Amino acid sequence: MPRFLLFFLLSVSWGSLFAQTSTIYFEFDKSILTEEARTMLDKLPIATIDSVSIMGHCDQLGSDVYNNLLSEKRAEAVRRYLVNRGLAEDRIVLVKGYGKSQPIVNQLDVFSRKLNRRVIINIIPLVVAEPAKPADTIVNTPVSAPSIEPVKPKPTVKLIDEVRDSSKRAGDNIVLRNINFFGGRHVFLPQSYPTLNELVETMKALPTLVIEIQGHICCLPGPEDGMDNDTGQPFLSYNRARAVYEFLLRNGIEKKRMSYKGFGHRFPIIEIERNEEERTTNRRVEIKIIKK
């Protein structure tokens, strides 16, 4: 059996330790969950899910209109099943049907078409912060060693202090440090959560603060947005800004205090990206102060 077909027979695959992708399959022209699909959904760790995206697909037979509707029904069947299992509605960030527009394989034999009749479930688990580790023991420098003045790191300015700074006014932007995503996706890397939590605390501490969340990407000259591998659509910076918005929403920040936009690569900090550090600088999320 070809390796790429064997890969897609696997019903669960891990994109990383922190992101799980599960795939279930449907019978021809059906949107009813099979017993095998229900068994797989029963194994999903509902209590530890932070967010989930559900994307339905069809094989190549039939019209676009019919397949779009069928793929939506398949995605909705999965949504209902997970909600009945106890998944909170606000944890579901996407339920969408893509019809036959994204086939895994293009062959029309029975086996190949079965691989295309699927629903993909992207799960982001809750991240539990690890306890702080004790500081390393400082070893005294031997007397015989040359005296070297240590380079003192610049103190990190807290986000709340940046916002409170009297020089920051409505219309000014602040870069959210260390909010990073998996490549080509709108899924946060684990190291993003301290900054996200700091933004939540800042919004709670400053109840009159109103912001616009702005997403930016690297590596794509021109005004176009990047392709989001999670949705299959070219709205990567928009979806990353929305991911921050939804995180704030889940943590108690009111909708009326937030909005979000994606700017693609239109406003790079560094015009010509020569290395990963410069690409990371452009691949960012900012907040624009609308009202303090």
VEXDREN-2710 file (C-alpha; in Angstrom, 1 decimal):
% VEXDREN-2710
k/r/px/py/pz
1/MET/0.0/0.0/0.0
2/PRO/1.4/3.5/-0.8
3/ARG/2.7/5.4/2.2
4/PHE/0.5/8.4/1.7
5/LEU/-2.6/6.2/1.7
6/LEU/-1.5/4.4/4.8
7/PHE/-1.0/7.8/6.5
8/PHE/-4.6/8.8/5.9
9/LEU/-5.9/5.5/7.2
10/LEU/-4.7/6.6/10.6
11/SER/-7.7/8.1/12.4
12/VAL/-5.7/10.2/14.9
13/SER/-2.5/12.1/14.3
14/TRP/-0.6/14.5/16.5
15/GLY/0.7/17.7/14.9
16/SER/2.6/18.4/18.1
17/LEU/2.3/17.7/21.8
18/PHE/-0.2/20.5/22.1
19/ALA/-2.3/20.1/19.0
20/GLN/-4.4/17.0/18.1
21/THR/-6.0/16.3/14.7
22/SER/-8.5/13.5/14.4
23/THR/-10.3/12.3/11.3
24/ILE/-13.5/10.3/11.0
25/TYR/-15.0/8.9/7.8
26/PHE/-18.5/8.6/6.4
27/GLU/-20.4/6.2/4.2
28/PHE/-21.2/7.3/0.6
29/ASP/-23.9/10.0/0.5
30/LYS/-24.4/9.9/4.3
31/SER/-24.0/12.4/7.1
32/ILE/-24.9/9.9/9.9
33/LEU/-22.0/9.0/12.2
34/THR/-20.9/5.4/11.9
35/GLU/-20.3/3.2/15.0
36/GLU/-16.6/3.5/14.3
37/ALA/-16.8/7.3/14.2
38/ARG/-18.8/7.5/17.5
39/THR/-16.3/5.2/19.1
40/MET/-13.5/7.6/18.1
41/LEU/-15.4/10.7/19.2
42/ASP/-16.0/9.0/22.6
43/LYS/-12.3/8.8/23.1
44/LEU/-11.7/12.6/22.7
45/PRO/-10.8/14.2/26.0
46/ILE/-13.7/16.6/26.3
47/ALA/-12.7/18.0/29.7
48/THR/-9.3/19.1/28.5
49/ILE/-10.3/20.8/25.3
50/ASP/-9.5/24.5/25.0
51/SER/-10.9/25.0/21.4
52/VAL/-11.9/22.8/18.5
53/SER/-12.4/23.3/14.8
54/ILE/-14.7/20.9/12.8
55/MET/-14.3/20.7/9.0
56/GLY/-16.4/18.5/6.7
57/HIS/-15.5/17.2/3.3
58/CYS/-16.9/15.0/0.5
59/ASP/-15.6/12.8/-2.3
60/GLN/-15.6/14.0/-5.9
61/LEU/-19.0/12.7/-7.0
62/GLY/-22.0/15.0/-7.2
63/SER/-22.5/18.7/-7.8
64/ASP/-20.8/21.5/-5.8
65/VAL/-24.0/22.7/-4.3
66/TYR/-25.0/19.2/-3.1
67/ASN/-21.6/18.4/-1.7
68/ASN/-21.3/21.7/0.1
69/LEU/-24.5/21.0/1.9
70/LEU/-23.5/17.4/2.6
71/SER/-20.2/18.4/4.1
72/GLU/-21.9/20.9/6.3
73/LYS/-24.2/18.2/7.6
74/ARG/-21.3/16.0/8.4
75/ALA/-19.5/18.7/10.3
76/GLU/-22.8/19.6/12.2
77/ALA/-23.3/15.9/13.1
78/VAL/-19.9/15.9/14.8
79/ARG/-20.6/19.2/16.5
80/ARG/-23.9/17.9/17.9
81/TYR/-22.3/14.7/19.1
82/LEU/-19.5/16.5/21.0
83/VAL/-21.9/19.0/22.6
84/ASN/-24.1/16.0/23.7
85/ARG/-20.9/14.6/25.3
86/GLY/-20.5/17.7/27.3
87/LEU/-18.3/20.0/25.2
88/ALA/-19.2/23.7/25.8
89/GLU/-20.5/25.5/22.7
90/ASP/-18.1/28.4/23.2
91/ARG/-15.2/25.9/22.8
92/ILE/-16.2/25.3/19.2
93/VAL/-14.6/28.0/17.1
94/LEU/-15.3/26.6/13.6
95/VAL/-17.9/24.3/12.0
96/LYS/-17.6/24.4/8.2
97/GLY/-18.2/22.3/5.2
98/TYR/-15.8/22.4/2.2
99/GLY/-17.7/20.2/-0.2
100/LYS/-15.4/18.4/-2.6
101/SER/-12.9/21.4/-2.9
102/GLN/-10.1/19.8/-0.8
103/PRO/-9.7/16.1/-1.8
104/ILE/-6.9/14.2/-0.2
105/VAL/-6.5/12.0/-3.3
106/ASN/-7.8/12.6/-6.8
107/GLN/-8.4/9.0/-7.8
108/LEU/-12.0/7.8/-8.2
109/ASP/-11.7/4.3/-7.0
110/VAL/-13.8/3.2/-4.0
111/PHE/-10.9/3.3/-1.5
112/SER/-9.7/6.7/-2.6
113/ARG/-13.1/8.3/-2.5
114/LYS/-13.6/6.9/1.1
115/LEU/-10.6/8.9/2.2
116/ASN/-12.2/12.1/1.0
117/ARG/-15.5/11.5/2.8
118/ARG/-14.3/12.8/6.1
119/VAL/-14.5/15.3/8.9
120/ILE/-11.3/16.7/10.3
121/ILE/-11.3/17.7/14.0
122/ASN/-8.5/20.1/15.2
123/ILE/-8.3/20.2/18.9
124/ILE/-6.2/22.6/21.1
125/PRO/-5.9/21.2/24.6
126/LEU/-5.9/23.4/27.7
127/VAL/-2.4/24.3/28.7
128/VAL/-1.6/24.0/32.4
129/ALA/1.2/26.2/33.5
130/GLU/4.2/24.4/35.0
131/PRO/5.3/25.4/38.5
132/ALA/8.2/27.9/38.5
133/LYS/11.6/26.2/38.8
134/PRO/14.0/27.3/41.5
135/ALA/16.7/29.7/40.3
136/ASP/20.1/28.2/39.4
137/THR/22.8/28.4/42.0
138/ILE/25.2/31.2/41.3
139/VAL/28.8/30.0/41.2
140/ASN/31.4/32.4/42.5
141/THR/34.0/33.4/39.9
142/PRO/37.5/32.2/41.0
143/VAL/39.8/35.0/42.2
144/SER/42.3/34.2/39.4
145/ALA/39.7/34.7/36.7
146/PRO/39.6/38.1/34.9
147/SER/36.8/40.3/36.2
148/ILE/34.1/40.7/33.5
149/GLU/31.2/43.1/34.0
150/PRO/28.0/41.1/33.3
151/VAL/25.7/42.5/30.7
152/LYS/22.5/43.4/32.4
153/PRO/19.4/42.5/30.5
154/LYS/17.0/45.4/29.8
155/PRO/14.1/45.3/32.1
156/THR/10.9/44.1/30.5
157/VAL/8.1/46.6/30.6
158/LYS/4.8/45.2/31.7
159/LEU/2.0/45.5/29.2
160/ILE/-0.3/47.3/31.7
161/ASP/2.5/49.9/32.2
162/GLU/2.8/50.4/28.5
163/VAL/-0.9/51.0/28.2
164/ARG/-0.9/53.3/31.2
165/ASP/2.0/55.3/29.9
166/SER/0.8/58.9/29.5
167/SER/2.6/59.0/26.1
168/LYS/0.3/56.2/24.8
169/ARG/-2.8/57.7/23.3
170/ALA/-5.8/56.5/21.4
171/GLY/-4.6/55.4/18.0
172/ASP/-1.2/54.1/19.2
173/ASN/-0.2/50.5/18.7
174/ILE/1.6/48.1/21.0
175/VAL/3.3/44.9/19.9
176/LEU/2.3/41.9/22.0
177/ARG/5.7/40.2/22.7
178/ASN/6.1/36.5/22.3
179/ILE/2.7/35.7/20.8
180/ASN/3.7/33.1/18.2
181/PHE/1.8/30.5/16.1
182/PHE/2.5/27.1/14.5
183/GLY/3.6/27.7/11.0
184/GLY/0.8/28.4/8.6
185/ARG/-1.8/28.0/11.3
186/HIS/-3.8/30.2/13.8
187/VAL/-2.9/27.9/16.7
188/PHE/-0.9/29.4/19.5
189/LEU/2.5/28.0/20.4
190/PRO/2.7/27.2/24.2
191/GLN/5.0/30.0/24.9
192/SER/2.3/32.5/23.8
193/TYR/0.1/31.9/26.9
194/PRO/2.0/34.1/29.4
195/THR/1.5/37.2/27.1
196/LEU/-2.1/36.2/26.4
197/ASN/-2.8/36.0/30.1
198/GLU/-1.0/39.3/30.7
199/LEU/-3.3/40.9/28.1
200/VAL/-6.4/39.4/29.9
201/GLU/-5.2/40.8/33.2
202/THR/-4.5/44.2/31.6
203/MET/-8.0/44.4/30.1
204/LYS/-9.5/43.4/33.5
205/ALA/-7.4/46.0/35.4
206/LEU/-8.3/48.8/33.0
207/PRO/-12.1/48.4/32.5
208/THR/-12.3/51.4/30.2
209/LEU/-9.7/50.1/27.8
210/VAL/-11.0/49.4/24.2
211/ILE/-8.7/47.7/21.7
212/GLU/-8.4/46.6/18.1
213/ILE/-6.4/43.4/17.7
214/GLN/-4.2/43.4/14.6
215/GLY/-2.6/40.3/12.9
216/HIS/0.5/40.5/10.7
217/ILE/2.4/37.8/8.8
218/CYS/5.9/37.5/7.3
219/CYS/7.3/36.0/4.2
220/LEU/4.7/37.0/1.7
221/PRO/5.5/40.2/-0.3
222/GLY/2.4/42.2/-1.4
223/PRO/-0.9/43.0/0.2
224/GLU/-2.4/39.4/0.1
225/ASP/-3.0/37.5/3.3
226/GLY/-1.4/34.1/3.9
227/MET/-3.1/30.6/3.5
228/ASP/-4.4/29.2/6.8
229/ASN/-3.8/25.5/6.8
230/ASP/-6.5/25.0/9.5
231/THR/-9.3/26.4/7.3
232/GLY/-7.9/26.1/3.8
233/GLN/-8.6/29.8/3.2
234/PRO/-6.2/32.8/2.7
235/PHE/-7.0/34.6/5.9
236/LEU/-4.1/33.7/8.1
237/SER/-3.4/37.1/9.7
238/TYR/-7.1/37.7/10.2
239/ASN/-7.6/34.3/11.9
240/ARG/-4.6/34.9/14.1
241/ALA/-6.0/38.2/15.3
242/ARG/-9.4/36.5/15.8
243/ALA/-7.7/33.7/17.9
244/VAL/-6.5/36.4/20.3
245/TYR/-10.0/37.9/20.4
246/GLU/-11.6/34.5/21.1
247/PHE/-9.0/33.8/23.9
248/LEU/-10.0/37.1/25.6
249/LEU/-13.6/36.4/25.1
250/ARG/-13.3/33.0/26.8
251/ASN/-11.5/34.7/29.7
252/GLY/-14.3/37.1/30.5
253/ILE/-13.5/40.2/28.3
254/GLU/-16.6/41.8/26.8
255/LYS/-17.1/41.8/23.0
256/LYS/-17.9/45.5/23.0
257/ARG/-14.3/46.2/24.2
258/MET/-12.6/44.4/21.3
259/SER/-12.4/44.1/17.5
260/TYR/-9.9/42.4/15.2
261/LYS/-8.4/42.8/11.8
262/GLY/-5.8/41.0/9.6
263/PHE/-3.3/43.1/7.6
264/GLY/-1.3/40.3/5.9
265/HIS/2.1/41.5/5.0
266/ARG/1.1/45.1/4.3
267/PHE/2.9/46.7/7.3
268/PRO/6.2/44.9/7.9
269/ILE/8.5/46.2/10.6
270/ILE/11.4/45.0/8.5
271/GLU/11.0/45.4/4.8
272/ILE/13.5/42.7/3.7
273/GLU/13.5/39.6/5.9
274/ARG/17.0/38.1/5.9
275/ASN/16.8/35.6/8.7
276/GLU/14.3/33.9/11.1
277/GLU/14.7/36.6/13.7
278/GLU/13.5/39.2/11.2
279/ARG/10.7/37.0/10.0
280/THR/9.5/36.5/13.6
281/THR/9.6/40.3/14.1
282/ASN/7.1/40.7/11.2
283/ARG/5.0/37.7/12.2
284/ARG/3.3/39.4/15.1
285/VAL/0.1/40.5/16.8
286/GLU/-0.4/44.1/17.9
287/ILE/-3.1/45.9/19.8
288/LYS/-4.3/49.4/18.8
289/ILE/-5.6/51.5/21.6
290/ILE/-9.1/52.7/20.6
291/LYS/-10.0/54.2/24.0
292/LYS/-8.2/54.3/27.4
END
